[in-house]
Amino acid sequence: MTDLSTLDAPTNLNVHTNAEAQSSLVEPISNHNEGQVAFKSAKRLGMTKLVGVSGLVMASILPIGLVPRFMQLQELNQTQQKIEEHVPAVSTTQPVPAPSERPLNLPGTIEAIVETPVYARTDGYVSERLVDIGDRVRTGQLLAKLQTPEVDDSERESQAQLMTSIAAKAQSEANRERARADLDKAQADVSQAQANVVENESEEQFALSTNLRYKTLGVEGAVSAQDVDEKLTRYKSSQAARTAAQERVKAARSEVIAARARLKAEEANVNVSAANIATARAHAERSTTEKSFQNVVSPFNGVITERNIDQGMLISSGSDNSRTALFKLARIDTVKVFVDVPQYASNGVRIGQNVRVDLKEFPGKQYTGKVARTSVALDANARTLRTEIHIPNADFKLVPGMYADVSFAVARPHGTVQIPANALVINSDGTQVLTVSHGKTHYRKVRLGEDLGKQVEVLSGITKNDTIVVNPLDTLSEGTTVTESK
């Protein structure tokens, strides 16, 4: 016979229900709890047998009410599970606002701010080389000396020609002065001859009147025939004198014309001599300049980065491809770096903008440069903007040829957000993301910015308030009902 005191019916009933089942079983469970309390009280009072009988009765009654309800609960759970199996669950996230500026790292090579080859400007031999690679030089400093025999001969010849031209001009000027004096004398002779003509004409008139008066007196017998003849002879003499004076005027005038022509010719000779002097002086100055090219000097402050000559070498002037530069000179107190900025960041580059320059040779040290200029137009093939950056280099630690990392802070377009790269949907409709609103899916076309690896920039199409699907399934179409899981 079973000992009823050992039965603990409530502990042997393992019924697990949800909230709905619990609410439907409130009353049976309450009765069950009351029996349990009575059982424990009777046990404490020593009424073991009575309580044992009560527990047995309860154990036989409870399954009758619980089993139907438990079956109903299982059916409800199965129905709910089937419904949930037909609604896809998606993983979602929200776009993150991108920082107002984005870093842009580009490679570049350090170059001298100015670099030029130094060529010989005259032919000759290297008589002395005064600098070598690595030497710092100043503007006008002597770098090398050349021997130029032909230039020396040309200079002496041009100087001699100049002296000859100067002497010829002096002779021409003297001849011009003599011609001017001859002209002055000829003009004076004309004046004197004209005065003589006037005087002779006056004497002729006086002799004529005297001759007429004596002729009348001779007819009257007042004077002798000899006196009449004498007056007539004097009159004829005065006529001859007047005629001779007039001829002298003509001769003097001819001499003036000739003297004027000689003066003009001598003045022309003086002008020619002056032109010859100018030409000779130009030749002499050119020869002097060419002679000065014997000294090869630095065009600006800088560093000798290349040296291609030695003492005794024959040097030819010029800078074409067939000529060899004597030296290569670089100015590096400021250096420059060229970088090619991608199209998407080109609008963020500004003249005067500060940039950071890092070199592996100087870990922990950052150089600051400034954007000096850009090419304005993009390279049609690479779609990049050529940008020149200047970097102060007072200590000359940055040298041409070094590799540099250039970092820009480029402004992002307003409203740019970042999303996981695996949220993109790329198909024949373009680049899209799948958003979820009120449990429904919606496709949005987006315009992408920079690819950040696991993240991508979205310039337009969505905002930070949208909810997007990560790793969207191909089976999800527009308007699909989904459940979200963050």
MOBELSUL-V425833 format. One record per helix or strand. SS is the DSSP state (H for helix, E for strand). FROM is the first residue (numbers start at 1). LEN is the number of residues. If there is no record, write none. Layout:
# MOBELSUL-V425833
ss=SS from=FROM len=LEN
ss=SS from=FROM len=LEN
This chain:
# MOBELSUL-V425833
ss=H from=4 len=3
ss=H from=9 len=4
ss=H from=19 len=6
ss=H from=26 len=20
ss=H from=48 len=38
ss=E from=88 len=7
ss=E from=96 len=2
ss=E from=101 len=18
ss=E from=124 len=6
ss=E from=136 len=2
ss=E from=142 len=6
ss=H from=149 len=72
ss=H from=225 len=68
ss=E from=295 len=3
ss=E from=302 len=6
ss=E from=314 len=2
ss=E from=327 len=16
ss=H from=343 len=4
ss=E from=354 len=5
ss=H from=360 len=3
ss=E from=366 len=13
ss=E from=384 len=9
ss=E from=403 len=9
ss=E from=417 len=4
ss=H from=421 len=3
ss=E from=424 len=4
ss=E from=430 len=8
ss=E from=440 len=6
ss=E from=447 len=5
ss=E from=455 len=6
ss=E from=467 len=4
ss=E from=481 len=5
